[in-house]
């Protein structure tokens, strides 16, 4: 192999190695971006849920009623509720 041929072969090898390394880097960056996009999607979903609740007057009214029931002691424990249902089924 001539000196020029050896130089071209070496450049080709270095290009392939650089290409592989660059590809790995792009994939790593893409993975990080994907993880960030997933987290962003979760945050946006939470924001949409909050906006839906905040703009639903009927739901807000029911939440207020429920909070008032709790404040005034008009609640039962889950265990008590289940016992009550069980006794009614008999």
Backbone as XML, in Angstrom:
<?xml version="1.0"?>
<chain id="A" units="angstrom">
  <residue number="1" name="UNK">
    <atom name="N" x="0.856" y="-1.161" z="0.000"/>
    <atom name="CA" x="0.000" y="0.000" z="0.000"/>
    <atom name="C" x="0.904" y="1.227" z="0.000"/>
  </residue>
  <residue number="2" name="UNK">
    <atom name="N" x="0.522" y="2.208" z="-0.786"/>
    <atom name="CA" x="1.316" y="3.430" z="-0.874"/>
    <atom name="C" x="1.059" y="4.319" z="0.344"/>
  </residue>
  <residue number="3" name="UNK">
    <atom name="N" x="1.917" y="5.307" z="0.465"/>
    <atom name="CA" x="1.761" y="6.247" z="1.579"/>
    <atom name="C" x="0.397" y="6.928" z="1.494"/>
  </residue>
  <residue number="4" name="UNK">
    <atom name="N" x="0.002" y="7.310" z="0.288"/>
    <atom name="CA" x="-1.308" y="7.978" z="0.084"/>
    <atom name="C" x="-2.431" y="7.011" z="0.417"/>
  </residue>
  <residue number="5" name="UNK">
    <atom name="N" x="-2.316" y="5.769" z="0.013"/>
    <atom name="CA" x="-3.336" y="4.758" z="0.297"/>
    <atom name="C" x="-3.461" y="4.516" z="1.793"/>
  </residue>
  <residue number="6" name="UNK">
    <atom name="N" x="-2.341" y="4.487" z="2.492"/>
    <atom name="CA" x="-2.343" y="4.302" z="3.941"/>
    <atom name="C" x="-3.006" y="5.497" z="4.634"/>
  </residue>
  <residue number="7" name="UNK">
    <atom name="N" x="-2.707" y="6.674" z="4.134"/>
    <atom name="CA" x="-3.306" y="7.878" z="4.707"/>
    <atom name="C" x="-4.817" y="7.865" z="4.521"/>
  </residue>
  <residue number="8" name="UNK">
    <atom name="N" x="-5.292" y="7.483" z="3.336"/>
    <atom name="CA" x="-6.727" y="7.419" z="3.071"/>
    <atom name="C" x="-7.408" y="6.353" z="3.945"/>
  </residue>
  <residue number="9" name="UNK">
    <atom name="N" x="-6.756" y="5.219" z="4.099"/>
    <atom name="CA" x="-7.312" y="4.149" z="4.932"/>
    <atom name="C" x="-7.418" y="4.608" z="6.385"/>
  </residue>
  <residue number="10" name="UNK">
    <atom name="N" x="-6.378" y="5.305" z="6.858"/>
    <atom name="CA" x="-6.394" y="5.809" z="8.231"/>
    <atom name="C" x="-7.492" y="6.846" z="8.417"/>
  </residue>
  <residue number="11" name="UNK">
    <atom name="N" x="-7.639" y="7.745" z="7.475"/>
    <atom name="CA" x="-8.708" y="8.751" z="7.544"/>
    <atom name="C" x="-10.083" y="8.088" z="7.536"/>
  </residue>
  <residue number="12" name="UNK">
    <atom name="N" x="-10.229" y="7.074" z="6.699"/>
    <atom name="CA" x="-11.499" y="6.351" z="6.632"/>
    <atom name="C" x="-11.817" y="5.695" z="7.965"/>
  </residue>
  <residue number="13" name="UNK">
    <atom name="N" x="-10.809" y="5.093" z="8.584"/>
    <atom name="CA" x="-10.998" y="4.445" z="9.881"/>
    <atom name="C" x="-11.364" y="5.476" z="10.945"/>
  </residue>
  <residue number="14" name="UNK">
    <atom name="N" x="-10.657" y="6.601" z="10.955"/>
    <atom name="CA" x="-10.954" y="7.659" z="11.920"/>
    <atom name="C" x="-12.357" y="8.225" z="11.706"/>
  </residue>
  <residue number="15" name="UNK">
    <atom name="N" x="-12.751" y="8.368" z="10.443"/>
    <atom name="CA" x="-14.098" y="8.863" z="10.146"/>
    <atom name="C" x="-15.143" y="7.905" z="10.699"/>
  </residue>
  <residue number="16" name="UNK">
    <atom name="N" x="-14.937" y="6.599" z="10.484"/>
    <atom name="CA" x="-15.890" y="5.602" z="10.996"/>
    <atom name="C" x="-15.957" y="5.651" z="12.511"/>
  </residue>
  <residue number="17" name="UNK">
    <atom name="N" x="-14.814" y="5.747" z="13.178"/>
    <atom name="CA" x="-14.801" y="5.817" z="14.640"/>
    <atom name="C" x="-15.511" y="7.077" z="15.120"/>
  </residue>
  <residue number="18" name="UNK">
    <atom name="N" x="-15.233" y="8.197" z="14.468"/>
    <atom name="CA" x="-15.905" y="9.446" z="14.833"/>
    <atom name="C" x="-17.401" y="9.363" z="14.572"/>
  </residue>
  <residue number="19" name="UNK">
    <atom name="N" x="-17.763" y="8.733" z="13.482"/>
    <atom name="CA" x="-19.173" y="8.583" z="13.146"/>
    <atom name="C" x="-19.885" y="7.752" z="14.211"/>
  </residue>
  <residue number="20" name="UNK">
    <atom name="N" x="-19.265" y="6.662" z="14.626"/>
    <atom name="CA" x="-19.850" y="5.812" z="15.669"/>
    <atom name="C" x="-19.989" y="6.593" z="16.966"/>
  </residue>
  <residue number="21" name="UNK">
    <atom name="N" x="-18.952" y="7.324" z="17.343"/>
    <atom name="CA" x="-19.010" y="8.118" z="18.575"/>
    <atom name="C" x="-20.070" y="9.210" z="18.480"/>
  </residue>
  <residue number="22" name="UNK">
    <atom name="N" x="-20.157" y="9.859" z="17.339"/>
    <atom name="CA" x="-21.168" y="10.893" z="17.154"/>
    <atom name="C" x="-22.566" y="10.295" z="17.221"/>
  </residue>
  <residue number="23" name="UNK">
    <atom name="N" x="-22.748" y="9.126" z="16.635"/>
    <atom name="CA" x="-24.047" y="8.450" z="16.673"/>
    <atom name="C" x="-24.425" y="8.110" z="18.112"/>
  </residue>
  <residue number="24" name="UNK">
    <atom name="N" x="-23.461" y="7.608" z="18.902"/>
    <atom name="CA" x="-23.729" y="7.304" z="20.309"/>
    <atom name="C" x="-24.143" y="8.565" z="21.060"/>
  </residue>
  <residue number="25" name="UNK">
    <atom name="N" x="-23.464" y="9.665" z="20.786"/>
    <atom name="CA" x="-23.770" y="10.925" z="21.449"/>
    <atom name="C" x="-25.177" y="11.394" z="21.095"/>
  </residue>
  <residue number="26" name="UNK">
    <atom name="N" x="-25.526" y="11.303" z="19.829"/>
    <atom name="CA" x="-26.871" y="11.713" z="19.386"/>
    <atom name="C" x="-27.926" y="10.850" z="20.067"/>
  </residue>
  <residue number="27" name="UNK">
    <atom name="N" x="-27.683" y="9.551" z="20.160"/>
    <atom name="CA" x="-28.639" y="8.665" z="20.815"/>
    <atom name="C" x="-28.771" y="8.994" z="22.295"/>
  </residue>
  <residue number="28" name="UNK">
    <atom name="N" x="-27.661" y="9.322" z="22.944"/>
    <atom name="CA" x="-27.694" y="9.682" z="24.358"/>
    <atom name="C" x="-28.477" y="10.971" z="24.558"/>
  </residue>
  <residue number="29" name="UNK">
    <atom name="N" x="-28.226" y="11.940" z="23.710"/>
    <atom name="CA" x="-28.954" y="13.206" z="23.791"/>
    <atom name="C" x="-30.435" y="12.966" z="23.519"/>
  </residue>
  <residue number="30" name="UNK">
    <atom name="N" x="-30.726" y="12.131" z="22.549"/>
    <atom name="CA" x="-32.116" y="11.832" z="22.224"/>
    <atom name="C" x="-32.817" y="11.175" z="23.403"/>
  </residue>
  <residue number="31" name="UNK">
    <atom name="N" x="-32.115" y="10.287" z="24.121"/>
    <atom name="CA" x="-32.698" y="9.621" z="25.284"/>
    <atom name="C" x="-33.006" y="10.639" z="26.367"/>
  </residue>
  <residue number="32" name="UNK">
    <atom name="N" x="-32.058" y="11.560" z="26.619"/>
    <atom name="CA" x="-32.282" y="12.608" z="27.611"/>
    <atom name="C" x="-33.450" y="13.498" z="27.200"/>
  </residue>
  <residue number="33" name="UNK">
    <atom name="N" x="-33.534" y="13.849" z="25.930"/>
    <atom name="CA" x="-34.637" y="14.667" z="25.441"/>
    <atom name="C" x="-35.959" y="13.932" z="25.597"/>
  </residue>
  <residue number="34" name="UNK">
    <atom name="N" x="-35.954" y="12.649" z="25.315"/>
    <atom name="CA" x="-37.168" y="11.857" z="25.445"/>
    <atom name="C" x="-37.634" y="11.838" z="26.898"/>
  </residue>
  <residue number="35" name="UNK">
    <atom name="N" x="-36.702" y="11.655" z="27.824"/>
    <atom name="CA" x="-37.053" y="11.656" z="29.247"/>
    <atom name="C" x="-37.614" y="13.015" z="29.661"/>
  </residue>
  <residue number="36" name="UNK">
    <atom name="N" x="-37.015" y="14.082" z="29.151"/>
    <atom name="CA" x="-37.518" y="15.418" z="29.459"/>
    <atom name="C" x="-38.903" y="15.633" z="28.862"/>
  </residue>
  <residue number="37" name="UNK">
    <atom name="N" x="-39.129" y="15.146" z="27.659"/>
    <atom name="CA" x="-40.439" y="15.271" z="27.025"/>
    <atom name="C" x="-41.507" y="14.496" z="27.791"/>
  </residue>
  <residue number="38" name="UNK">
    <atom name="N" x="-41.143" y="13.341" z="28.308"/>
    <atom name="CA" x="-42.088" y="12.551" z="29.096"/>
    <atom name="C" x="-42.468" y="13.308" z="30.362"/>
  </residue>
  <residue number="39" name="UNK">
    <atom name="N" x="-41.483" y="13.895" z="31.034"/>
    <atom name="CA" x="-41.757" y="14.674" z="32.245"/>
    <atom name="C" x="-42.605" y="15.902" z="31.917"/>
  </residue>
  <residue number="40" name="UNK">
    <atom name="N" x="-42.305" y="16.546" z="30.793"/>
    <atom name="CA" x="-43.087" y="17.704" z="30.364"/>
    <atom name="C" x="-44.531" y="17.294" z="30.111"/>
  </residue>
  <residue number="41" name="UNK">
    <atom name="N" x="-44.728" y="16.150" z="29.484"/>
    <atom name="CA" x="-46.085" y="15.659" z="29.208"/>
    <atom name="C" x="-46.845" y="15.422" z="30.516"/>
  </residue>
  <residue number="42" name="UNK">
    <atom name="N" x="-46.178" y="14.842" z="31.520"/>
    <atom name="CA" x="-46.817" y="14.615" z="32.818"/>
    <atom name="C" x="-47.238" y="15.948" z="33.446"/>
  </residue>
  <residue number="43" name="UNK">
    <atom name="N" x="-46.355" y="16.931" z="33.380"/>
    <atom name="CA" x="-46.669" y="18.242" z="33.945"/>
    <atom name="C" x="-47.837" y="18.905" z="33.213"/>
  </residue>
  <residue number="44" name="UNK">
    <atom name="N" x="-47.847" y="18.783" z="31.900"/>
    <atom name="CA" x="-48.949" y="19.359" z="31.121"/>
    <atom name="C" x="-50.269" y="18.664" z="31.438"/>
  </residue>
  <residue number="45" name="UNK">
    <atom name="N" x="-50.239" y="17.342" z="31.607"/>
    <atom name="CA" x="-51.445" y="16.605" z="31.978"/>
    <atom name="C" x="-51.971" y="17.074" z="33.332"/>
  </residue>
  <residue number="46" name="UNK">
    <atom name="N" x="-51.051" y="17.297" z="34.283"/>
    <atom name="CA" x="-51.458" y="17.786" z="35.600"/>
    <atom name="C" x="-52.079" y="19.181" z="35.489"/>
  </residue>
  <residue number="47" name="UNK">
    <atom name="N" x="-51.481" y="20.028" z="34.670"/>
    <atom name="CA" x="-51.998" y="21.380" z="34.479"/>
    <atom name="C" x="-53.394" y="21.337" z="33.862"/>
  </residue>
  <residue number="48" name="UNK">
    <atom name="N" x="-53.589" y="20.475" z="32.892"/>
    <atom name="CA" x="-54.913" y="20.327" z="32.264"/>
    <atom name="C" x="-55.937" y="19.867" z="33.298"/>
  </residue>
  <residue number="49" name="UNK">
    <atom name="N" x="-55.556" y="18.912" z="34.152"/>
    <atom name="CA" x="-56.465" y="18.439" z="35.204"/>
    <atom name="C" x="-56.864" y="19.582" z="36.131"/>
  </residue>
  <residue number="50" name="UNK">
    <atom name="N" x="-55.893" y="20.391" z="36.545"/>
    <atom name="CA" x="-56.182" y="21.520" z="37.434"/>
    <atom name="C" x="-57.113" y="22.510" z="36.744"/>
  </residue>
  <residue number="51" name="UNK">
    <atom name="N" x="-56.845" y="22.813" z="35.494"/>
    <atom name="CA" x="-57.690" y="23.763" z="34.759"/>
    <atom name="C" x="-59.110" y="23.238" z="34.592"/>
  </residue>
  <residue number="52" name="UNK">
    <atom name="N" x="-59.245" y="21.928" z="34.365"/>
    <atom name="CA" x="-60.579" y="21.343" z="34.223"/>
    <atom name="C" x="-61.362" y="21.471" z="35.522"/>
  </residue>
  <residue number="53" name="UNK">
    <atom name="N" x="-60.715" y="21.223" z="36.638"/>
    <atom name="CA" x="-61.392" y="21.344" z="37.933"/>
    <atom name="C" x="-61.734" y="22.810" z="38.207"/>
  </residue>
  <residue number="54" name="UNK">
    <atom name="N" x="-60.781" y="23.695" z="37.997"/>
    <atom name="CA" x="-60.978" y="25.111" z="38.297"/>
    <atom name="C" x="-62.063" y="25.767" z="37.440"/>
  </residue>
  <residue number="55" name="UNK">
    <atom name="N" x="-62.351" y="25.204" z="36.294"/>
    <atom name="CA" x="-63.354" y="25.809" z="35.412"/>
    <atom name="C" x="-64.703" y="25.093" z="35.478"/>
  </residue>
  <residue number="56" name="UNK">
    <atom name="N" x="-64.825" y="24.066" z="36.303"/>
    <atom name="CA" x="-66.082" y="23.317" z="36.440"/>
    <atom name="C" x="-66.792" y="23.785" z="37.707"/>
  </residue>
  <residue number="57" name="UNK">
    <atom name="N" x="-67.743" y="24.708" z="37.548"/>
    <atom name="CA" x="-68.436" y="25.301" z="38.693"/>
    <atom name="C" x="-69.189" y="24.249" z="39.511"/>
  </residue>
  <residue number="58" name="UNK">
    <atom name="N" x="-69.826" y="23.309" z="38.846"/>
    <atom name="CA" x="-70.568" y="22.273" z="39.571"/>
    <atom name="C" x="-69.629" y="21.421" z="40.420"/>
  </residue>
  <residue number="59" name="UNK">
    <atom name="N" x="-68.508" y="21.039" z="39.865"/>
    <atom name="CA" x="-67.532" y="20.243" z="40.614"/>
    <atom name="C" x="-66.981" y="21.025" z="41.806"/>
  </residue>
  <residue number="60" name="UNK">
    <atom name="N" x="-66.663" y="22.300" z="41.592"/>
    <atom name="CA" x="-66.168" y="23.133" z="42.688"/>
    <atom name="C" x="-67.208" y="23.243" z="43.799"/>
  </residue>
  <residue number="61" name="UNK">
    <atom name="N" x="-68.468" y="23.352" z="43.422"/>
    <atom name="CA" x="-69.546" y="23.426" z="44.409"/>
    <atom name="C" x="-69.625" y="22.135" z="45.218"/>
  </residue>
  <residue number="62" name="UNK">
    <atom name="N" x="-69.498" y="20.993" z="44.542"/>
    <atom name="CA" x="-69.540" y="19.705" z="45.240"/>
    <atom name="C" x="-68.330" y="19.533" z="46.161"/>
  </residue>
  <residue number="63" name="UNK">
    <atom name="N" x="-67.184" y="20.006" z="45.733"/>
    <atom name="CA" x="-65.987" y="19.941" z="46.582"/>
    <atom name="C" x="-66.209" y="20.775" z="47.840"/>
  </residue>
  <residue number="64" name="UNK">
    <atom name="N" x="-66.773" y="21.975" z="47.658"/>
    <atom name="CA" x="-67.066" y="22.833" z="48.818"/>
    <atom name="C" x="-68.042" y="22.146" z="49.769"/>
  </residue>
  <residue number="65" name="UNK">
    <atom name="N" x="-69.079" y="21.502" z="49.221"/>
    <atom name="CA" x="-70.042" y="20.770" z="50.055"/>
    <atom name="C" x="-69.348" y="19.648" z="50.832"/>
  </residue>
  <residue number="66" name="UNK">
    <atom name="N" x="-68.473" y="18.936" z="50.169"/>
    <atom name="CA" x="-67.752" y="17.850" z="50.819"/>
    <atom name="C" x="-66.856" y="18.354" z="51.940"/>
  </residue>
  <residue number="67" name="UNK">
    <atom name="N" x="-66.178" y="19.464" z="51.705"/>
    <atom name="CA" x="-65.330" y="20.046" z="52.741"/>
    <atom name="C" x="-66.163" y="20.511" z="53.933"/>
  </residue>
  <residue number="68" name="UNK">
    <atom name="N" x="-67.335" y="21.071" z="53.647"/>
    <atom name="CA" x="-68.235" y="21.489" z="54.728"/>
    <atom name="C" x="-68.706" y="20.276" z="55.533"/>
  </residue>
  <residue number="69" name="UNK">
    <atom name="N" x="-69.023" y="19.174" z="54.844"/>
    <atom name="CA" x="-69.417" y="17.937" z="55.532"/>
    <atom name="C" x="-68.308" y="17.464" z="56.462"/>
  </residue>
  <residue number="70" name="UNK">
    <atom name="N" x="-67.072" y="17.536" z="56.008"/>
    <atom name="CA" x="-65.942" y="17.109" z="56.835"/>
    <atom name="C" x="-65.816" y="18.022" z="58.050"/>
  </residue>
  <residue number="71" name="UNK">
    <atom name="N" x="-65.910" y="19.321" z="57.841"/>
    <atom name="CA" x="-65.795" y="20.289" z="58.944"/>
    <atom name="C" x="-66.874" y="20.080" z="59.998"/>
  </residue>
  <residue number="72" name="UNK">
    <atom name="N" x="-68.078" y="19.718" z="59.559"/>
    <atom name="CA" x="-69.204" y="19.557" z="60.484"/>
    <atom name="C" x="-69.336" y="18.126" z="61.001"/>
  </residue>
  <residue number="73" name="UNK">
    <atom name="N" x="-68.393" y="17.267" z="60.628"/>
    <atom name="CA" x="-68.400" y="15.901" z="61.149"/>
    <atom name="C" x="-69.429" y="14.991" z="60.508"/>
  </residue>
  <residue number="74" name="UNK">
    <atom name="N" x="-69.936" y="15.352" z="59.359"/>
    <atom name="CA" x="-70.933" y="14.527" z="58.671"/>
    <atom name="C" x="-70.241" y="13.521" z="57.742"/>
  </residue>
  <residue number="75" name="UNK">
    <atom name="N" x="-69.344" y="12.756" z="58.325"/>
    <atom name="CA" x="-68.596" y="11.750" z="57.563"/>
    <atom name="C" x="-68.515" y="10.466" z="58.368"/>
  </residue>
  <residue number="76" name="UNK">
    <atom name="N" x="-68.252" y="9.374" z="57.698"/>
    <atom name="CA" x="-68.010" y="8.087" z="58.351"/>
    <atom name="C" x="-66.700" y="7.532" z="57.821"/>
  </residue>
  <residue number="77" name="UNK">
    <atom name="N" x="-66.091" y="6.669" z="58.598"/>
    <atom name="CA" x="-64.846" y="6.047" z="58.138"/>
    <atom name="C" x="-65.154" y="5.052" z="57.031"/>
  </residue>
  <residue number="78" name="UNK">
    <atom name="N" x="-64.160" y="4.705" z="56.266"/>
    <atom name="CA" x="-64.348" y="3.717" z="55.206"/>
    <atom name="C" x="-64.785" y="2.384" z="55.800"/>
  </residue>
  <residue number="79" name="UNK">
    <atom name="N" x="-64.157" y="2.001" z="56.914"/>
    <atom name="CA" x="-64.533" y="0.751" z="57.577"/>
    <atom name="C" x="-65.992" y="0.755" z="57.998"/>
  </residue>
  <residue number="80" name="UNK">
    <atom name="N" x="-66.429" y="1.866" z="58.586"/>
    <atom name="CA" x="-67.832" y="1.994" z="58.995"/>
    <atom name="C" x="-68.774" y="1.938" z="57.810"/>
  </residue>
  <residue number="81" name="UNK">
    <atom name="N" x="-68.378" y="2.580" z="56.726"/>
    <atom name="CA" x="-69.184" y="2.567" z="55.505"/>
    <atom name="C" x="-69.328" y="1.157" z="54.956"/>
  </residue>
  <residue number="82" name="UNK">
    <atom name="N" x="-68.223" y="0.423" z="54.910"/>
    <atom name="CA" x="-68.260" y="-0.950" z="54.396"/>
    <atom name="C" x="-69.095" y="-1.854" z="55.290"/>
  </residue>
  <residue number="83" name="UNK">
    <atom name="N" x="-69.002" y="-1.679" z="56.617"/>
    <atom name="CA" x="-69.821" y="-2.472" z="57.543"/>
    <atom name="C" x="-71.293" y="-2.173" z="57.329"/>
  </residue>
  <residue number="84" name="UNK">
    <atom name="N" x="-71.628" y="-0.905" z="57.117"/>
    <atom name="CA" x="-73.008" y="-0.513" z="56.880"/>
    <atom name="C" x="-73.552" y="-1.164" z="55.605"/>
  </residue>
  <residue number="85" name="UNK">
    <atom name="N" x="-72.775" y="-1.162" z="54.555"/>
    <atom name="CA" x="-73.200" y="-1.800" z="53.294"/>
    <atom name="C" x="-73.372" y="-3.302" z="53.501"/>
  </residue>
  <residue number="86" name="UNK">
    <atom name="N" x="-72.416" y="-3.896" z="54.185"/>
    <atom name="CA" x="-72.467" y="-5.343" z="54.427"/>
    <atom name="C" x="-73.715" y="-5.711" z="55.224"/>
  </residue>
  <residue number="87" name="UNK">
    <atom name="N" x="-74.054" y="-4.914" z="56.208"/>
    <atom name="CA" x="-75.234" y="-5.230" z="57.026"/>
    <atom name="C" x="-76.518" y="-5.054" z="56.237"/>
  </residue>
  <residue number="88" name="UNK">
    <atom name="N" x="-76.541" y="-4.136" z="55.309"/>
    <atom name="CA" x="-77.738" y="-3.922" z="54.471"/>
    <atom name="C" x="-77.948" y="-5.052" z="53.470"/>
  </residue>
  <residue number="89" name="UNK">
    <atom name="N" x="-76.859" y="-5.692" z="53.049"/>
    <atom name="CA" x="-76.943" y="-6.780" z="52.077"/>
    <atom name="C" x="-77.499" y="-8.054" z="52.703"/>
  </residue>
  <residue number="90" name="UNK">
    <atom name="N" x="-77.453" y="-8.176" z="54.027"/>
    <atom name="CA" x="-77.920" y="-9.394" z="54.709"/>
    <atom name="C" x="-79.368" y="-9.402" z="54.828"/>
  </residue>
</chain>
